[in-house]
């Protein structure tokens, strides 16, 4: 087994299969802060929800329902981010002329299959200078910021969540070599 940076492991098997595992970046202090925020957000939602039943004013009840809608959305997003950081990995298998990709969270996730023959323009995603969205996507609190992309039937597919540029470059070399891709 070989390693690319701190988060990527590459295992080559005898039957010409390559397994790649990309760990989610884990920072213990940020995980504690993310859990604390998630816990506080959950408690605040429960408090607001229980107060709904003690209020008699209909306008206030409507405002609480709207607030709970937003609360539920961000509760879901925070839960997903926390479980991704705690249990998430990206799994890539290169075999039989195909790339198998799975965002695995504690053993769960859907495998997506991409045929090498239809994968075009495999490259590192270039960051946009001073972009607010780029900064948000690279933050610890979201599951985004993929660093590798390719065209598949006209659709841009992205993998490699928040990889360092040097690690993404090395990973592309491994994938291109397996694809017998000439750059």
Secondary structure, 3 states (H helix, E strand, C coil): CEEECCCEEEEECCCCCEEEEEECCCCHHHHHHHHHHHHHHHHHHHHHHHHHCCCCCHHHHHHHHHHHHHHHHHHHHHHHHHHHHHHEEEEEEEECCEEEEEEEECCECCEEEEEHHHEEEEEECCCCCCCHHHHHHCCCCCCCCEEEEEEECCEEEEEEECCCHHHHHHHHHHHHHHHCCCC
